Each structure stands twice: as C-alpha cells, then as structure tokens.
Amino acid sequence: MILYPNAKINLGLYVTEKRNDGFHNIETIFYPVNITDILEINISENTKDIGFKITGNNLDISPEDNIVLKAYNIIKERYDISNVNIHLHKQIPSGAGLGGGSSDAAFTLIGLNKLFNLNITEDELCNMAAELGSDCPFFIMNKPVHATGRGEILTKYNINLSNKYIMVVKPDLFISTPKAYSLIKPKYPTNNIKETLKLNISEWKNKLTNDFEYTLNKNEHKDIFFIKDTLYKYGAEYALMSGSGSSVFGIFPDTPPIIEEFNNFFCQSTILK
C-alpha cells in the first residue's frame, strides 16, 4: 500500500491564550496542500520486528524516534495486527510549519486501518491522532477546517481555493516551535478569522495574519521577510508564513512564475484543491 501524506498551510494563525497544561490555545484555518511525502506500508513476514526505513531529506531524527512508529504502536496497542514493513520517503521539509511529520503519522493510522480492515471510525482515528500531535487530527479529515484548542478541535469550514495556485518557499532556517511560543503574548484576534475569509482574497493581506511573524527578529530571520515581499512582488494575492515557520506561501491567481531569487531555497508550486 502506498500513500501520499500531504502538507498543510495556515490561513491566519492566532495564539489566543496560555493553558494550565503548558500548551496554548490557537485559532486558525488549516488548508491541505498537494506537496507530499511517500509512505509505503506492507504486511511483513517477520514475526519479531517491524521493518522501518526512511529516505529522502529531513533525516535528522533517528528512525526509532520517528512519529510514524509511534502511530504504528498506537494501533498495535489496541488491535491485534501483525508486523509491517514501512518505507517513508521524506519530501516535505521539516521545521517548515507545513505539518509533514504530523501528516506522516496520520496517514500511517489511515493506512493501517485499511490494510488490516480494522473499520476504525474517523472520530476514533482523530482521537488516536491527537495523542501524537496537536495538528495530527486535521490530516485524518484532510479538508479545510476551523481549528481551535491546541489545534485538535476541528470544524469543517467551507472555503474553496481550487482555482488558485500556491508557491511554498522555505529558507535554510530552523525555528524552534517551543521558543516561538515562548515569545508570544496570547491575545484574541482583532479581526474575525471566518468573516475575513469571506472577503476577496486581495483584502486578506493586512487582516489575516500570523502571530508568530510578529515575534521574529527581522535581522535574524530576514529571509522570511524577503520571501514574503518577493512573493507579493511577483503577483501573489496573499502571502503568509505557515505555522511557526519557517516556510512562507503565496497564493496566485495563475501558475506562479519561476522566481530566480528562490533558487537557493526549497520552492515548490502546485494547484490548490
């Protein structure tokens, strides 16, 4: 079985309050993007060990700590399944705010459910996914959602950008998510995120923002601001840093141009679903 775990972007991202459990409540719109990893899962004849191989980029995490194996173990604890061989080929950059690892984990749950005919409901899969990470449940639904709580309280949201194109650009820059949260002063957004998204996309620029952008030191993170400005320069209708960074996306009305200024960065374009 071969699956294609996809990335996500945040259309607006607000950190609204600090929780008693040390996490933060947020408000955002998660939107799926067709930039993918490749995940192959097959039943193994080895009765002793699970087979796991990871290739591609972003190999800074040891295989035994990979979230895909954690997803397998969550299923294994609840259901009598045999061992499997898993090959994960990474293409979504890490430390990008694109949810690549969370997507890999969620698709592992989905894949095992299908492979072993477990008939696990979507709600139960979402509950399992929430044990793995705050944005993992989104990838079970994999449709535009309004997300609150830690990002795990999801409500389907009707927004259609299927006639638009997106360019995602990531500089060679890592942003620590815990550090990013530590710099945030939680507050509720001035503009209602749902009402803002009803406006023409050209009006989103100064109304649909990302709280994490305001914490960035412009000298230390100048590439992020350069990318965002350049996307607008070349015709993006809307551009924003995704998640806590460091990738920036631009939404275009037509196929995005080739931008030579991005030659040294991860850069990929696709049509939005």
Summary of the structure (lengths in Angstrom):
residues: 273
radius of gyration: 18.7
end to end distance: 23.2
largest distance: 57.5
contacts: 893
relative contact order: 0.19
helix: 30%
strand: 28%
